[in-house]
Amino acid sequence: MIQNKIVVRYQDGRVMKGITSDFMPTKDIFHLVPMDAALNIKPLPVAVRELKAVFFVKDFVGDSQYQDKKEFDPTKPAPGRKIKVVFRDGELLIGTTQGYQPGRPGFFVTSIDPSSNSDRCFVVSSATLKVSLV
């Protein structure tokens, strides 16, 4: 079973870090084992409708001072469609997507910054203010 390191960001500002093995973009709920949980803890249910985004990360520490690049490198082709996401809280996410369609509950965005701690992000559509393909 594949276990993904994730950072879950709620629309109300809460953040949880942990591991999931059952996240599916089409499901309303998945389960999270918090990163500092005891070995015998039962995974916590996470309701996708309450989330802003699910970040699939390289590690849990990251660098809070690092700012991901917000511009595409014109010398490198972008895999997928270029996308700009503005969340309701004002955060800006720039990346590429393979499957954005308006009306869907969410979509994946891949970072354009190879130095980013985030490999990809599942954006919950209800947490966005504006989504545009660039």
ChimeraX attribute file (.defattr): number of C-alpha atoms within 10 A of each C-alpha:
attribute: neighborCount
match mode: 1-to-1
recipient: residues
	/A:1	6
	/A:2	7
	/A:3	11
	/A:4	17
	/A:5	21
	/A:6	26
	/A:7	23
	/A:8	22
	/A:9	18
	/A:10	20
	/A:11	19
	/A:12	10
	/A:13	9
	/A:14	10
	/A:15	13
	/A:16	15
	/A:17	21
	/A:18	20
	/A:19	20
	/A:20	20
	/A:21	14
	/A:22	15
	/A:23	19
	/A:24	10
	/A:25	17
	/A:26	11
	/A:27	11
	/A:28	13
	/A:29	14
	/A:30	17
	/A:31	17
	/A:32	23
	/A:33	21
	/A:34	19
	/A:35	14
	/A:36	8
	/A:37	11
	/A:38	9
	/A:39	7
	/A:40	6
	/A:41	9
	/A:42	12
	/A:43	15
	/A:44	12
	/A:45	11
	/A:46	16
	/A:47	13
	/A:48	22
	/A:49	17
	/A:50	15
	/A:51	22
	/A:52	26
	/A:53	24
	/A:54	23
	/A:55	23
	/A:56	21
	/A:57	20
	/A:58	15
	/A:59	13
	/A:60	15
	/A:61	9
	/A:62	12
	/A:63	10
	/A:64	6
	/A:65	6
	/A:66	10
	/A:67	10
	/A:68	16
	/A:69	16
	/A:70	14
	/A:71	10
	/A:72	15
	/A:73	11
	/A:74	7
	/A:75	6
	/A:76	7
	/A:77	8
	/A:78	14
	/A:79	12
	/A:80	13
	/A:81	14
	/A:82	18
	/A:83	18
	/A:84	18
	/A:85	20
	/A:86	16
	/A:87	21
	/A:88	14
	/A:89	13
	/A:90	11
	/A:91	10
	/A:92	14
	/A:93	21
	/A:94	23
	/A:95	26
	/A:96	23
	/A:97	21
	/A:98	14
	/A:99	13
	/A:100	19
	/A:101	10
	/A:102	11
	/A:103	8
	/A:104	13
	/A:105	17
	/A:106	23
	/A:107	19
	/A:108	20
	/A:109	26
	/A:110	22
	/A:111	21
	/A:112	23
	/A:113	18
	/A:114	10
	/A:115	12
	/A:116	17
	/A:117	19
	/A:118	23
	/A:119	16
	/A:120	21
	/A:121	22
	/A:122	19
	/A:123	25
	/A:124	23
	/A:125	23
	/A:126	17
	/A:127	20
	/A:128	20
	/A:129	13
	/A:130	13
	/A:131	16
	/A:132	12
	/A:133	13
	/A:134	10
